[in-house]
Amino acid sequence: MAKQINVALIGNPNTGKTSVFNALTGLNQKVGNYPGITVEKKEGICKLPRGVKAHIIDLPGTYSLNASSLDENVVIELLLNKNDKDFPDVAVVISDVENLKRNLLLFTQIKDLEIPTILVINMSDRMTYKGISLDIDYLEQSLETKIALISTRKNTGIADLKELIANYKELSTRPCMHASSIDQEYFDNLRKAFPNQLLYKLWLVITQDVNFGKTDRKTIEDVSGFKTKSRADLKRLQQKETIKRYQFINDTLKKGQTIDLKSAKDLRIKLDRILTHKVWGYLIFGIILLTIFQAIYDWSSVPMDFIDSTFASLSEWTKSVLPEGAFTNLLAEGIIPGLGGIVIFIPQIAFLFLFISILEESGYMSRVVFLMDRIMRRFGLSGKSVVPLISGTACAIPAVMATRNIESWKERLITILVTPFTTCSARLPVYLIIIALVIPEGRFLGLSYQALTLMLLYLIGFGAAVGSAWILNKILKIRSKSFFVVEMPNYKVPLFKNVALTVLEKTKAFVFGAGKIILAISIVLWFLASYGPGEDFNNAEQIVTEQYASDNLSDDELQQKIASHKLEHSFIGITGRAIEPAIRPLGYDWKIGIAIVSSFAAREVFVGTLATIYSVGSDEEETIKNRMAGEVNPILGGPLFNFASGISLLLFYAFAMQCMSTLAIVKRETNSWKWPLYQLVVMSGFAYIVALIAYQILI
């Protein structure tokens, strides 16, 4: 059986690395984190010619091996550590045909590590359009490598790339240039001190905060006879190395690449003038957001109604088919309603990820980052802070991790602290069910009131993030300077395969990630709601029958009263009653209080919790939405979920830190419990006050 080989995909951001990864692995991929750190790790399996299997790992985008962020350190440490299980047998460097000069800097550095390396020149379908021609034979000879000219959009060259990967042992491991000439004496001394080590690896260890094997910078500096250099001198040598590499690259491309500027057709400048305009840019972005939120409602209504009724029927069917008992009740009243409360929102979440993926794939998201920098600067944030804030609409956890590319610690810390204000997909189930209950149907200028409410909640969250950033910028006494640099990739028609894989991967991660929590919480909640201490619970049937003996209730009505009495005196009912005085001024009853407390594990648990609580003891084939709509306010009468309590609840979830996973990530990123506890107290306190004011004004 053929050995499985490790293949590392390496490249600058925006070179189409993800497209190449998807083309090689298809659905045979998974996403996780590197051991010990919260940096996303994508890997998959690819079948190569002659039965060879390749384990493909998609490394974080990096411009060079001179690391300036945690993501880039991941790349360097893997390439230096031969004992790592993911150490590549072959490195595949992805470049973009329009930015070959810049991309080749990273390629020449990796070649110096003497790893078999293939150069992939992507987007070859744009060569004619851009007036570019390449002498592949000359480039292969000069760069000491094999080149795969591919187009993931046209799906050309992938078979050639697989063939080159399968034959990686035939690749030259000779460097295409030698960086040691920047200071020959220094490197000769280094070679003498460590005759058995690769020279460029030693250089990276000295200049970067990375280790390989048992050798680190201190070990090198302690070796007798080797004179170290100051930080300033090392920095100057790094600059000389970069200049020397670009001199080599320029000489190579003078012969290997021809660009006919007259034939290059480029609408990018014209589009950028419109999309980044100080007036039209914001207007277009606003229209795009409105369209997205309207589509989330209109397109998903049919599948949502189907899922809602299906789970209600499934719960009823389970009760009618399986024998009576605790297990049947657990399934029908706990697990099925709990999971149904999440599955129902798959259509909206999938559409949300669909639109975000399209914006990223098309290159428009980078324009949004540039556009928003003008606003962010006024609030003490970098334009790069917009990336976490926008990606926070999917999930706050990767959004907090995405702050690593912000160089200033103050700006990065502020971004970490305010990102949870942005409306994540976990809030979406809460928003959608409450909006459906309290916001009337109808349209304004063709847009539904419900879609406008949803967009307003997103804008409120973003406004809270920016406003709190301004306050933190004034409060935090941290000195730092930073410069905003963002790359504007070319506009592209999004690849259907990339978009589909992204939607599938993100939706699956959301459902399975939330599903584990919800399944566990549903079981616990069902137990707490189905059992209770004392005579009030155990003798519920007798107590209720005597209490309503003179009311001539039907059997169904009597059973409903018994179920309600049991629930009120169950473990969960007692807990809810204990916290009810604190939440009653917000318009909530004890059932909503239980949902709020349980949703601290994950916001989306709110709906699943209510679905479980309302299903316990109910024999009616009703949807969760109908049960919630039928709840009565015990003090004021009328619906419990009215306009005032609904708005209060929406605002509470807009501002509260209801996510222990986010707190854990913030602790990890800041290396302190101080900041996540600060988030928890301030955000939750602010949410309570705003929700209280809203309810008292609107009631």
C-alpha positions in Angstrom: 0.0 0.0 0.0 1.4 3.4 -1.0 2.5 5.8 1.7 0.4 8.8 2.4 2.5 12.0 1.8 2.1 15.4 3.5 1.6 18.3 1.2 1.6 21.9 2.5 -0.2 24.6 0.5 1.6 27.9 1.2 1.0 31.4 -0.3 0.2 35.0 0.1 -3.4 36.0 0.9 -5.7 36.4 -2.1 -3.7 34.1 -4.4 -6.5 31.5 -4.7 -5.0 29.1 -2.1 -8.4 28.1 -0.8 -9.6 27.4 -4.4 -6.6 25.1 -5.0 -7.3 23.4 -1.7 -10.9 22.8 -2.6 -10.0 21.6 -6.1 -7.6 19.0 -4.7 -9.7 17.8 -1.7 -13.3 18.5 -2.6 -15.5 17.3 0.3 -12.7 15.3 1.9 -11.7 18.1 4.2 -12.1 19.2 7.8 -11.4 22.2 9.9 -9.8 22.3 13.4 -7.2 24.2 15.3 -3.4 23.7 15.5 -2.5 22.0 18.8 -2.3 24.4 21.7 -3.3 27.5 19.7 -6.5 29.0 18.3 -5.4 29.3 14.7 -7.6 27.6 12.1 -6.3 24.5 10.5 -7.8 23.2 7.2 -6.7 19.8 6.0 -8.0 17.2 3.5 -7.2 14.1 1.5 -6.4 14.0 -2.2 -6.1 11.0 -4.4 -3.1 11.2 -6.7 -2.0 9.1 -9.7 -0.8 5.5 -9.2 -2.9 5.1 -6.0 -0.9 7.6 -3.9 -2.8 9.5 -1.2 -1.9 13.0 -0.2 -2.7 14.7 3.1 -3.2 18.3 2.1 -2.8 21.0 4.8 -3.8 24.6 3.9 -1.5 26.8 5.9 -2.5 30.4 6.9 -1.7 33.0 4.3 1.7 34.7 4.7 3.7 37.2 2.7 7.1 35.9 3.8 9.0 33.9 6.4 9.7 37.1 8.2 6.7 36.6 10.6 4.8 39.5 12.0 1.8 37.6 13.4 0.8 34.4 15.1 -0.7 33.0 11.9 2.7 33.5 10.1 4.6 31.9 13.0 2.5 28.7 12.4 3.9 28.5 8.9 7.5 29.0 9.9 7.4 26.6 12.9 5.9 23.8 10.7 8.6 24.2 8.0 11.4 24.1 10.6 10.2 21.1 12.5 10.9 17.8 10.7 9.5 15.9 13.7 6.1 17.5 13.3 3.6 14.9 12.0 2.4 17.5 9.4 5.9 18.4 8.2 5.6 18.5 4.4 7.2 16.0 2.0 6.5 18.6 -0.6 5.6 22.3 -0.4 3.2 23.7 -3.0 3.6 27.5 -3.2 0.5 29.2 -4.7 1.1 32.4 -6.7 -1.2 34.7 -8.7 -0.2 35.3 -12.3 -0.9 39.1 -11.8 1.3 39.4 -8.7 4.1 37.0 -9.5 6.9 39.3 -8.4 5.5 39.7 -4.9 4.6 36.0 -4.5 8.0 34.8 -5.5 9.6 36.3 -2.4 8.0 33.6 -0.2 8.9 31.0 -2.8 12.6 31.8 -2.8 12.7 31.6 1.0 11.0 28.2 1.1 13.5 26.9 -1.5 16.3 27.9 0.9 14.9 25.4 3.4 15.7 22.7 0.9 12.2 21.3 0.9 10.9 19.8 -2.4 8.8 22.8 -3.7 6.3 23.2 -6.6 5.4 26.6 -7.9 1.7 26.9 -8.8 0.8 29.9 -11.0 -2.9 30.4 -10.5 -5.5 32.3 -12.5 -3.9 31.5 -15.8 -7.2 32.2 -17.5 -6.5 35.9 -17.0 -3.2 35.9 -18.8 -4.6 36.9 -22.2 -7.0 39.4 -20.6 -4.0 41.1 -18.8 -1.6 40.8 -21.7 0.8 38.4 -19.8 2.9 35.7 -21.3 5.3 33.4 -19.5 8.4 31.4 -20.5 7.7 28.4 -18.3 10.8 26.4 -19.3 13.1 29.4 -18.4 11.3 30.0 -15.1 11.6 26.4 -14.1 15.3 26.4 -14.9 16.0 29.7 -13.1 13.8 28.9 -10.0 15.1 25.3 -9.8 11.5 23.9 -9.6 8.6 22.5 -11.6 5.7 24.9 -12.4 2.0 24.1 -12.6 0.1 26.6 -14.6 -3.5 26.3 -13.5 -6.9 28.0 -13.4 -9.3 26.9 -10.6 -12.0 28.9 -12.3 -11.7 26.9 -15.6 -10.6 23.8 -13.7 -7.5 23.5 -15.9 -4.0 22.3 -14.8 -5.2 20.4 -11.7 -4.4 17.0 -13.1 -0.8 18.3 -14.0 -0.4 19.6 -10.4 -1.5 16.2 -9.0 1.1 14.5 -11.3 3.9 16.8 -10.0 2.9 16.2 -6.4 3.0 12.4 -6.9 6.5 12.7 -8.5 7.8 15.1 -5.7 11.0 13.0 -5.3 12.2 14.1 -8.7 12.1 17.8 -7.6 15.3 19.7 -7.0 15.9 20.7 -3.4 18.7 23.2 -4.4 18.1 26.8 -3.4 17.5 29.1 -6.4 19.7 31.7 -4.7 21.9 32.0 -1.6 21.0 34.7 0.9 24.2 34.2 2.8 26.0 36.7 0.6 24.4 39.6 2.4 27.1 39.1 5.1 29.5 36.3 4.1 31.6 36.5 7.2 28.7 36.3 9.6 27.2 33.3 7.8 30.5 31.6 7.5 30.9 31.8 11.3 27.4 30.6 11.8 28.1 27.6 9.5 31.3 26.8 11.5 29.4 26.9 14.8 26.7 24.6 13.6 28.2 22.5 10.7 25.3 19.9 10.8 22.4 22.4 10.6 20.8 24.0 7.6 22.1 27.6 7.4 18.8 29.3 6.5 17.0 27.5 9.3 19.5 28.9 11.7 19.0 32.4 10.3 15.2 32.1 10.8 15.6 30.9 14.4 17.9 33.9 15.1 15.6 36.5 13.5 12.2 35.1 14.4 10.7 34.0 17.7 10.5 30.4 16.6 12.3 27.1 17.6 13.2 24.0 15.8 14.4 20.8 17.5 16.4 21.6 20.6 17.9 24.7 19.0 16.6 28.2 19.8 18.1 31.7 19.6 19.6 31.5 23.1 21.3 28.2 22.2 22.9 29.8 19.1 24.0 32.9 21.0 25.6 30.7 23.8 27.8 28.7 21.4 31.4 29.7 22.0 33.2 31.3 19.1 30.0 32.7 17.6 29.5 36.4 17.8 25.8 37.4 17.8 24.5 40.7 16.4 22.2 43.3 17.9 18.5 43.5 17.0 19.1 46.6 14.9 21.9 44.8 12.9 19.7 41.8 12.4 16.9 44.0 11.1 19.2 45.6 8.6 20.4 42.2 7.4 16.8 41.1 6.9 16.2 44.2 4.8 19.3 43.4 2.7 18.1 39.8 2.3 14.7 41.1 1.0 16.4 43.5 -1.5 18.7 40.7 -2.7 15.8 38.3 -3.3 13.9 41.0 -5.2 16.9 41.6 -7.4 17.0 37.9 -8.2 13.3 37.9 -8.9 13.5 41.0 -11.1 16.3 39.4 -13.2 14.3 36.2 -13.5 11.1 37.9 -14.6 12.8 40.2 -17.1 13.4 37.1 -19.3 10.6 34.8 -18.0 7.6 37.2 -18.1 6.3 39.6 -20.7 3.4 42.1 -20.0 1.8 43.9 -22.9 0.3 46.9 -21.1 -1.6 48.0 -24.2 -3.7 44.8 -24.3 -4.4 44.8 -20.6 -8.1 45.5 -19.9 -8.9 46.5 -16.4 -12.3 47.8 -15.0 -11.0 47.5 -11.5 -10.1 51.2 -11.2 -13.5 52.3 -12.4 -15.3 50.0 -10.0 -13.1 51.0 -7.1 -13.9 54.7 -7.7 -17.6 53.8 -7.2 -17.4 51.2 -4.5 -15.0 53.1 -2.3 -16.6 56.5 -2.9 -17.1 58.6 0.2 -20.9 58.8 -0.5 -21.8 56.1 -3.0 -19.6 53.5 -1.3 -21.6 53.6 1.9 -24.9 53.8 0.1 -24.1 50.7 -2.0 -22.9 48.8 1.1 -26.2 49.7 2.9 -28.3 48.5 -0.1 -26.4 45.2 -0.1 -27.0 44.7 3.6 -30.7 45.5 3.2 -30.9 43.0 0.3 -29.2 40.3 2.4 -31.6 40.7 5.3 -34.7 40.8 3.1 -33.5 37.6 1.3 -32.9 35.8 4.7 -36.6 36.3 5.5 -38.2 35.8 2.1 -36.1 32.9 0.8 -36.1 30.8 4.0 -39.8 31.1 5.0 -40.9 27.9 3.1 -38.2 25.5 4.4 -38.5 27.0 7.9 -42.3 26.4 8.1 -41.7 22.8 6.8 -39.0 22.1 9.4 -41.2 23.6 12.2 -44.2 21.5 11.4 -42.1 18.4 10.8 -40.5 18.4 14.2 -43.9 19.1 15.9 -45.3 16.0 14.0 -42.2 13.9 14.8 -42.6 14.7 18.5 -46.3 13.7 18.5 -45.6 10.6 16.4 -42.9 9.5 18.9 -45.4 9.7 21.8 -48.0 7.8 19.8 -45.7 5.0 18.6 -43.4 4.3 21.5 -44.6 2.9 24.8 -45.3 5.4 27.6 -42.4 6.0 29.9 -39.4 8.2 30.8 -37.5 7.4 27.7 -40.4 8.3 25.3 -41.0 11.5 27.2 -37.2 12.4 27.0 -37.3 11.9 23.2 -40.7 13.6 22.6 -40.4 16.4 25.1 -36.7 17.0 25.4 -34.4 15.9 22.6 -36.7 16.4 19.6 -38.1 19.9 20.5 -34.6 21.0 21.6 -33.0 20.0 18.3 -35.9 21.3 16.4 -35.4 24.7 17.9 -32.0 24.8 16.1 -32.6 22.9 12.9 -35.4 25.3 12.0 -32.8 28.1 11.6 -30.5 26.2 9.2 -32.1 28.0 6.1 -31.4 31.5 7.5 -27.9 30.6 8.7 -27.0 29.0 5.4 -28.2 32.1 3.5 -26.2 34.3 5.8 -23.0 32.3 5.2 -23.8 32.3 1.5 -23.9 36.0 1.2 -20.8 36.5 3.4 -18.9 34.0 1.2 -19.9 35.7 -2.0 -18.8 39.1 -0.7 -15.4 37.6 0.3 -14.9 35.6 -2.9 -15.8 38.5 -5.2 -13.1 40.8 -3.6 -15.7 43.3 -2.3 -15.1 42.6 1.4 -11.6 44.2 1.1 -13.2 47.3 -0.3 -15.6 47.4 2.7 -12.5 47.2 5.0 -10.9 50.1 3.2 -14.2 52.1 3.1 -14.8 51.6 6.9 -11.3 52.6 7.9 -12.3 56.3 7.5 -14.9 55.7 10.3 -12.9 53.3 12.4 -10.0 55.8 12.9 -12.2 58.2 14.6 -13.1 55.6 17.3 -9.5 54.4 18.0 -9.7 51.4 15.8 -7.8 50.3 12.7 -9.5 49.6 9.4 -8.3 46.0 10.0 -10.7 45.9 12.9 -13.6 45.8 10.4 -12.6 42.2 9.4 -13.3 40.8 12.9 -16.3 43.0 13.3 -17.8 41.8 10.0 -16.7 38.2 10.5 -18.3 38.5 13.9 -21.7 38.3 12.1 -20.9 34.6 11.6 -19.3 33.8 15.0 -17.4 35.8 17.6 -14.9 33.1 18.2 -13.0 33.1 14.9 -13.6 36.9 14.8 -11.7 37.4 18.0 -9.0 35.1 16.6 -8.9 37.2 13.4 -7.6 40.2 15.4 -4.1 38.7 15.2 -3.3 40.6 12.1 -3.7 44.0 13.9 -0.2 45.0 14.8 -1.1 47.5 17.6 -1.8 45.8 20.9 -4.2 48.6 22.0 -6.2 48.4 18.8 -6.2 44.6 18.9 -7.3 44.5 22.6 -10.1 47.0 21.9 -11.3 45.0 18.9 -11.3 41.8 21.0 -13.4 43.5 23.7 -16.0 45.0 21.4 -16.4 42.3 18.8 -19.0 40.3 20.8 -21.4 43.2 20.3 -21.7 42.4 16.6 -24.7 40.2 15.9 -23.4 36.6 15.4 -25.3 33.8 13.8 -26.0 32.3 17.3 -28.2 35.3 18.0 -30.1 34.8 14.8 -32.4 32.1 16.1 -33.4 34.3 19.1 -34.0 37.3 16.9 -36.0 35.5 14.3 -38.4 33.8 16.7 -39.0 36.9 18.8 -39.3 39.2 15.7 -41.9 36.7 14.2 -43.9 36.9 17.5 -43.9 40.7 18.2 -43.2 42.5 14.9 -46.3 42.7 12.6 -46.2 41.6 9.0 -46.2 44.4 6.4 -43.9 46.2 4.2 -42.3 49.6 3.9 -41.0 50.6 0.4 -41.1 46.9 -0.5 -39.1 45.8 2.6 -40.8 43.9 5.3 -41.0 45.3 8.9 -39.4 42.1 10.1 -36.4 42.4 7.8 -36.0 46.0 8.7 -36.1 45.1 12.4 -33.4 42.4 11.9 -31.1 44.9 10.0 -31.7 47.5 12.8 -30.5 44.9 15.4 -27.3 44.3 13.3 -26.8 48.1 13.1 -27.4 48.5 16.8 -24.8 45.8 17.6 -22.3 47.4 15.3 -23.0 50.8 16.7 -22.5 49.5 20.3 -19.2 48.0 19.2 -17.9 51.2 17.7 -19.3 53.3 20.6 -17.7 51.2 23.3 -14.4 51.2 21.3 -14.4 55.0 21.5 -14.9 54.8 25.2 -12.1 52.2 25.6 -9.8 54.2 23.5 -10.2 57.1 26.0 -9.9 54.9 29.1 -7.1 52.5 28.2 -3.7 54.1 28.8 -1.8 52.0 26.3 0.6 53.8 23.9 0.8 52.4 20.4 1.2 53.5 16.8 -0.1 51.6 13.8 -0.4 52.0 10.0 -3.4 50.7 8.0 -2.4 48.6 5.0 -4.9 46.5 3.1 -4.5 44.6 -0.1 -7.2 45.1 -2.8 -7.6 41.8 -4.6 -8.9 41.7 -8.2 -12.6 41.5 -8.6 -13.7 37.9 -9.4 -16.9 36.1 -10.1 -17.3 33.9 -7.1 -16.6 30.2 -7.7 -19.7 28.1 -7.1 -17.6 25.3 -5.6 -15.8 27.5 -3.1 -19.1 29.2 -2.0 -20.9 25.9 -1.7 -18.1 24.3 0.3 -17.9 27.4 2.6 -21.7 27.4 3.2 -21.6 23.6 3.8 -18.6 23.7 6.2 -19.8 26.7 8.2 -23.4 25.5 8.5 -22.3 22.1 9.5 -19.9 23.5 12.1 -22.7 25.6 13.5 -25.3 22.8 13.6 -23.0 20.2 15.1 -21.2 22.6 17.4 -24.5 23.9 18.7 -26.1 20.5 18.5 -23.8 18.9 21.1 -24.5 21.6 23.6 -28.2 21.6 22.9 -28.5 17.9 23.1 -26.8 17.8 26.5 -28.8 20.8 27.8 -32.1 19.5 26.5 -31.6 16.2 28.4 -30.7 18.1 31.6 -33.6 20.6 31.2 -36.1 17.8 30.5 -35.0 16.0 33.7 -35.2 19.3 35.7 -38.7 20.0 34.2 -40.0 16.5 34.6 -39.1 15.9 38.2 -39.4 17.9 41.4 -39.1 17.7 45.2 -41.9 17.7 47.7 -45.6 17.0 47.8 -46.6 19.8 45.5 -44.9 18.0 42.6 -45.6 14.4 43.6 -49.3 15.0 44.3 -49.9 17.4 41.5 -52.8 15.4 40.0 -54.7 15.3 43.3 -54.0 18.9 44.2 -55.2 20.2 40.8 -58.2 18.0 40.6 -59.4 19.2 44.0 -58.6 22.8 43.1 -60.7 22.8 39.9 -63.4 20.3 41.0 -66.1 22.9 40.6 -65.0 24.3 37.3 -66.2 21.4 35.1 -63.0 21.3 33.0 -62.6 18.8 30.2 -60.0 16.0 30.4 -57.7 17.9 28.1 -58.0 21.1 30.1 -57.5 19.3 33.3 -54.4 17.5 32.0 -53.0 20.8 30.9 -53.5 22.3 34.4 -51.8 19.3 35.9 -48.8 19.6 33.5 -48.5 23.4 34.2 -48.7 22.7 38.0 -46.0 20.1 37.8 -43.7 22.3 35.7 -44.1 25.2 38.1 -43.1 22.9 41.1 -40.4 21.0 39.2 -36.6 21.6 39.8 -36.5 24.0 36.9 -39.7 25.8 38.0 -38.3 26.3 41.5 -35.0 27.7 40.0 -37.0 29.9 37.6 -39.1 31.3 40.4 -36.0 32.1 42.4 -34.6 34.4 39.7 -38.0 35.7 38.5 -38.0 38.8 40.8 -34.8 40.0 39.1 -36.2 39.7 35.6 -39.8 40.5 36.1 -39.1 44.3 35.6 -37.8 43.4 32.1 -41.2 41.8 31.2 -39.9 38.2 31.5 -41.4 35.2 33.4 -39.5 32.4 35.1 -39.5 30.3 31.9 -37.8 33.0 29.9 -35.4 33.4 32.9 -34.4 29.7 32.6 -33.9 30.1 28.9 -31.6 33.2 29.5 -29.5 31.3 32.1 -29.1 28.2 30.0 -28.3 30.2 26.9 -25.1 31.3 28.5 -23.6 28.1 27.2 -24.5 29.3 23.7 -27.0 31.9 22.7 -28.9 29.7 20.3 -29.9 27.4 23.2 -32.5 30.0 24.1 -35.0 28.8 21.6 -34.2 25.1 22.2 -34.7 25.7 26.0 -38.1 27.2 25.5 -39.0 24.5 23.1 -38.2 21.9 25.7 -39.9 23.7 28.6 -43.1 24.3 26.6 -43.2 20.7 25.3 -43.1 19.1 28.7 -46.5 17.6 29.4 -48.0 18.9 26.2 -49.9 16.5 24.0 -50.9 19.1 21.4 -49.4 19.0 18.0 -48.2 22.6 18.1 -45.1 24.3 16.8 -42.8 26.1 19.2 -43.8 29.5 17.7 -47.5 28.8 18.4 -46.8 27.7 22.0 -44.7 30.9 22.7 -47.5 33.0 21.1 -50.0 31.4 23.4 -48.2 32.2 26.6 -50.1 34.6 28.9 -48.6 37.2 31.2 -49.7 36.1 34.6 -49.7 39.6 36.1 -50.9 42.0 33.3 -52.8 39.5 31.2 -52.5 39.3 27.4 -49.7 37.7 25.5 -46.4 37.3 27.5 -44.5 37.9 24.3 -45.9 41.3 23.4 -44.2 44.3 21.7 -42.7 45.7 25.0 -41.3 42.4 26.3 -40.2 41.3 22.8 -38.2 44.5 22.2 -36.8 44.2 25.7 -35.6 40.7 25.0 -34.2 41.6 21.6 -32.2 44.4 23.1 -31.0 42.2 26.0 -29.6 39.7 23.5 -28.1 42.4 21.3 -25.9 43.6 24.2 -25.4 40.7 26.7 -22.3 38.5 26.7 -24.3 35.2 26.5 -21.5 32.9 25.3 -19.0 31.2 27.5 -17.0 29.9 24.5 -16.3 33.5 23.5 -15.2 34.3 27.0 -12.8 31.3 26.9 -11.3 32.5 23.6 -10.9 36.1 24.9 -9.1 34.7 27.9 -6.8 32.7 25.6 -6.1 35.6 23.3 -5.4 38.2 26.1 -3.7 35.6 28.4 -5.7 37.0 31.3 -9.1 36.4 33.0 -9.3 40.2 33.7 -10.6 41.1 30.2 -13.2 38.4 29.7 -14.6 39.0 33.2 -14.7 42.7 32.4 -16.7 41.9 29.2 -19.1 39.7 31.1 -19.9 42.2 33.8 -20.1 45.3 31.7 -21.9 43.8 28.7 -24.5 41.9 30.8 -25.1 44.9 33.1 -25.5 47.3 30.1 -27.9 44.7 28.5 -30.0 44.6 31.7 -30.3 48.3 32.0 -31.2 48.9 28.3 -33.8 46.1 28.4 -35.3 47.4 31.6 -35.6 51.0 30.2 -37.1 49.7 26.9 -39.8 47.6 28.7 -40.8 50.3 31.2 -41.1 52.9 28.4 -43.0 50.6 26.0 -45.3 48.8 28.5 
